[in-house]
Amino acid sequence: MIGIHDSNKVDRQVREVCAAAGIKIRPSIHGFFFAVVRRMVAEGAGGAIVDALNGCLLLNDGVNWRPFAPEIRYETALIVKATIEPSLPARSFIRMIRDEMRIRLALPDIAPL
């Protein structure tokens, strides 16, 4: 198994859910970034649990993905340059993400568009 660097919250959660199931995992190698870990999998170094974005990409690299359960939460942030007005497509994308977040997590609107 390929692990994510120990300082990563995902790695800690994976260890916790595996321990709760009575499974002790011992990754033979670690990567710091999910994309790097995916590349390691593509090169045959082992399997890994990564974020859905990197896991589900269709890159024609021979990597197959499957959903992982139980759920592992991974915090993300949407960032934009404060001094540049986002384009219309960017504003639409941001609005779509916020709408979905409000539905799933009942989060308040944080900043105006």
C-alpha positions in Angstrom: 0.0 0.0 0.0 1.1 3.5 -0.8 0.3 6.0 2.0 -0.1 9.8 2.0 2.4 11.6 4.1 1.7 11.2 7.8 1.0 14.9 8.3 -2.0 14.6 5.9 -5.4 14.5 7.5 -6.6 11.8 5.0 -3.7 9.5 6.1 -4.7 9.8 9.7 -8.4 9.1 9.0 -7.5 6.1 6.9 -5.4 4.7 9.8 -8.3 5.4 12.2 -11.0 3.6 10.2 -8.7 0.7 9.5 -7.8 0.4 13.1 -11.5 0.5 14.1 -12.0 -2.4 11.7 -9.0 -4.3 13.3 -6.7 -3.8 10.4 -3.3 -2.3 10.9 -1.9 -0.8 7.7 1.8 -0.4 7.0 2.4 1.6 3.8 5.7 0.6 2.2 6.1 4.1 0.7 4.5 7.5 1.1 3.8 10.4 -1.2 3.0 14.0 -0.1 0.6 14.9 -3.0 -2.3 12.8 -4.2 -1.3 13.2 -7.8 2.2 11.9 -7.1 0.6 8.9 -5.2 -1.6 8.2 -8.3 1.5 8.2 -10.5 3.1 5.7 -8.1 0.1 3.5 -8.5 0.3 3.8 -12.3 3.9 2.8 -12.2 3.0 -0.4 -10.2 4.2 0.6 -6.7 1.0 -0.5 -5.0 -2.6 0.6 -4.3 -3.6 3.8 -2.5 -6.5 5.7 -1.0 -6.6 9.2 -2.6 -9.0 12.1 -3.0 -11.8 11.5 -5.5 -10.5 14.2 -7.9 -7.2 12.5 -8.4 -8.6 9.0 -8.1 -11.4 9.4 -10.7 -9.6 11.2 -13.4 -9.5 9.5 -16.8 -5.8 9.7 -17.6 -5.3 6.5 -19.6 -2.6 5.6 -17.2 -4.0 2.1 -16.3 -5.4 3.2 -12.9 -8.8 2.0 -11.9 -10.7 3.5 -9.1 -13.4 2.3 -6.7 -15.3 4.3 -4.0 -13.9 3.9 -0.5 -16.0 3.4 2.5 -16.4 4.5 5.2 -16.3 8.1 4.2 -13.0 10.0 4.6 -13.5 13.7 4.9 -11.0 15.9 3.1 -11.1 19.7 3.6 -10.6 21.8 0.5 -10.7 25.5 -0.2 -11.8 27.4 -3.3 -9.4 30.3 -3.8 -9.4 33.3 -6.2 -7.2 36.3 -6.5 -8.6 39.1 -4.4 -7.7 41.9 -6.8 -9.1 40.4 -9.9 -12.8 40.1 -10.7 -13.7 36.5 -11.5 -15.0 35.9 -15.1 -18.6 35.1 -15.7 -17.8 31.3 -16.0 -15.7 31.5 -12.8 -18.5 33.2 -10.9 -21.0 30.6 -12.2 -18.6 27.8 -11.0 -18.2 29.4 -7.6 -22.0 29.9 -7.3 -22.5 26.2 -8.2 -20.0 25.0 -5.6 -21.6 27.3 -2.9 -25.1 26.1 -3.8 -24.0 22.5 -3.5 -22.2 23.2 -0.2 -25.3 24.8 1.3 -27.4 21.8 0.3 -25.0 19.3 1.7 -23.7 21.1 4.8 -26.1 23.9 5.4 -23.2 26.4 5.2 -23.9 30.2 5.2 -22.7 32.3 2.3 -19.2 33.4 3.2 -18.3 36.2 0.8 -20.2 38.0 -2.0 -19.5 37.3 -5.6 
